[in-house]
Amino acid sequence: MKNALLILLTLIAQLTFGQESTNNALSNFIGKLYVQGQLHGGVLVADGQEVVYKEGWGIAKKATHTALDGTESFYINSMGKMFTAILTLQLVDEGIISLEDNLEALLEDFNHPQASQVTLHDLLAHRSGLRDYFLLQLSGEMSFEISKSEMLVEVSKMDLKFEPGNKFNYSNTGYILLSLIVEKYRQKPFYEVMNERIFKVLAMENTYPKYDMDPSQMPDYFSSDGSVDQIGGDDFGGDGGEISTLEDMHKFMAALGSEELLSEKMWTLAFTPHSFPSEVPEDAWPPPHQDPYGYGFSIMELPYTDNTTARAVAHGGAGVGTSFAVRYLESQRIIINWNNMFKNPILVDLIEFLATGQ
C-alpha cells in the first residue's frame, strides 16, 4: 500500500514539474518575442477549455508606469466579424432568411442600383464588390466624422469594384449591412442581439460594444512614436470594434463548433472556403488576405507538430492596436493575442514554437 502511494505521489510530482517546465519554456519564449519587438500586449494559449498560458507584456499606463498583466480589456477590432457572421447564420439556421436572398429584398432601405445582385452569401464571404468605407476614410475619400446612415448613402452611390460573386475583396461595409439585417429580423438593436445570443450564452461577462466602456479602464494605446493615442470615432456595429478580454475570447474560441451557437450544418458552411486570395483584385489595398475566407473566418493550414499541419480557423483585427485569435479545429489548440500598439497581429514564431515544442 505504501509503495502504491509513493508511486502515485511521484507521478503527480512528475506531471506537475513537467507542466511547470512547459509553462516556463512558453513564458521564456514569449518574453523573447517581446524583447524582439514582436509583441506589446497580452497572450493566451489554451488546449480546449484548459488555459495553459496567459500573460501580459509591456506598458499598460504610461503615466503610472503600470505593466500589462494579461487581464486587461482590449479592442478586438475585426475579430468581431466572427460574432456578426454567427448572428447572421443563426437567422439562416432558423429558416428566417437564406444565403441566396438578395440585398434588395433583405434591406430595402439600402438603395444601391445593383443591390438585387448581391446575396447574403456574398456579404458573408466578402464577394459583394461594395466599397469599403474604412478604406475610403483612410484614403481621404470619406470623412471620419460621417454617421453610419450618411456613410451607407454615400456607398450606395458608388460603383461596385466588380460584379457580385466574381471576386474576393474584404469589405467592412458588407458586415455593417449584415448587422442591419440582424436588427431587422430580430427587431432589436444589434448589440442587444449579440449580448443575448453570444455573450450571455457563453458567460462572456466582460465583452461590450466600444461605447459602453470607460476609456480610463482601458490600457493606453500607443502611436509609433511612443505617444499615447486619443481613441475616438464611432462604432457602427457589425464590422468589429468590440471590447473584450483574453478570458472571454477564449470562451468564444473554445465554443466554435458547439451547438450552443450554431448547428453542425451552419458551422460547416462557416468553415468552408468560399473566397480565395487568388480572386483578390490586383488594385486591392491593403494587401489581400493570404488565406481562404469562409463566413466570418479565415481558413488556415498551420503547423501542428514537427511534421504535420492542421486545419484552423481564425480572424485578425487591426485599427486600434492589433489582435488575432486562432482555433485548431480537431486538436482545439487556441492562441489569442492583442497589442496596444500597431504590430503584426499574427505571432508566426509562437505558432511554430507550439508545433515543435522547442
Secondary structure, 3 states (H helix, E strand, C coil): CHHHHHHHHHHHHHHHHHHHHHHHHHHHHHHHHHHCCCCCEEEEEEECCEEEEEEEECEEECCCCEECCCCCCEECHHHHHHHHHHHHHHHHHCCCCCCCCEHHHHCCCCCCCCHHHCEHHHHHCCCCCCCCHHHHHHCCCCCCCCCHHHHHHHHHCCCCCCCCCCCCCCCHHHHHHHHHHHHHHHCCCHHHHHHHHHHCCCCCCCCECHHHCCHHHCCCCECCCCCECCCCCCCCCCCCCCEECHHHHHHHHHCCCCCCCCCHHHHHHHCCCCECHHHCCCCCCCCCCCCCECCCCEEEEEECCCCCEEEEEEEEEECCCEEEEEEECCCCEEEEEEECECCCCCCHHHHHHHHHCC
